[in-house]
């Protein structure tokens, strides 16, 4: 169903053409929701922007547009404010009609895109040779959310994890495997190599303390790059060990399944990629290495900065692999858009590979390659999040701690309320709430900025948090249980929005689509969080002020419809954020 905003935009566009001619066919009608209800529900400042080209008074332009508008069904007569803003107030009976329609639609009236694209979201892309830490949390959470939103809008989304599974750090792990578990290489059976973290730390310890071990590690890298079969076998064992440990975290976080296509996947294409750059005269030799000189990047002396794509020892690097990936994604995957949710510390890397990708002709006007950058996760002290002993926080520990805290809160509350809940119920609820709180805290901040990780804040029942939204949802389910209501069987009564709280809630429900479409463009999921938080606040006000189960018919039924629409919007919204709901808590 076309949203009210879209209908208004179309109507203003048409009126513009009727009033001033077809040269305005493609002008943006500049209609947006207002943030101050005093100015109505929507506003357009098209008249102001046309004052110059038309050499007319903007108020007169606004009037000429209003005279051509045909929106009496939907809106009160538009008014002109200030220097020439056009204000629109949507009629409440029209809102009621729209709500009735979307109530029977599983998509809540949200249309799919008219221009479906194939889109790759590159996440969570951890590094095999290192343990997953809190930095990968953001990639996983943001990537999952963006994928779900784009998919819901109707795009063909490929989730691809560009795992760091090749290169120098592997030397150390392979050397350690050979030293500590030689039987792993000869035996046909799978060996228990313990936990990835322990394995990694022990390897690192050997690397730091012993020069002979370091030499063995360097040898292993050379053998790996030469694809020596025994070394490849060792490499595979290490990859499998880490893959198993990641999968546990992915499951706990409820991530969708994705394609694992690590850096090593592109090995067969690296030489061709460079050859192509060479044919385009982009490749230059410099101090034994091969590089592309970048435009707009200079070193300290003001000379153009080289992007090294083949090191002097003949090895390829992170940039080479990413260039091969760009080429592959365009040519083989045939994507239109590629989104990389990766930390801001890689801003230069992405700017550089995108530049080379464009100069090589792989990325064209038809393509949109975006680095959806994000900031750091900080501790409560505002410094980079660390454990007490100063190490990077392990993702697994962070999630477990959130779950444990929720569990303790739930147990205390249930004891206080004399509620008898099964162990299974408590475990499930603690896991859902704990994980949701971590995800939501991440997504509710603008991804570009750093944010402070605080269990107290993310679990606060009164703030812009997952528990607050989950409670709003549960509150509605409570109404249905108490009144024995089947929301899917409510009769289709006219929705009359008399009370301010009803109207305000109803209008807000209809803003969902605009928020989703905005995230489709700017990839900022915090918009959805804020939207859902405000929705829950408006619902709580409505529920405090307007009796539902005790109201007389037909008021009772349409208030139930409003409550159900709120819950379904929260549920869908949370789903798009990667968060599951509970029916009671
Ligand atoms: N493995 C990298 C890291 O952990 C992130 C990879 C992101 N994706 C990419 N195509 N470069 O820093």
Boltz pocket constraint, residues with backbone or C-beta under 6 A from the ligand:
constraints:
  - pocket:
      binder: B
      contacts: [[A, 122], [A, 124], [A, 125], [A, 126], [A, 127], [A, 162], [A, 163], [A, 164], [A, 322], [A, 325], [A, 340], [A, 342]]
      max_distance: 6.0
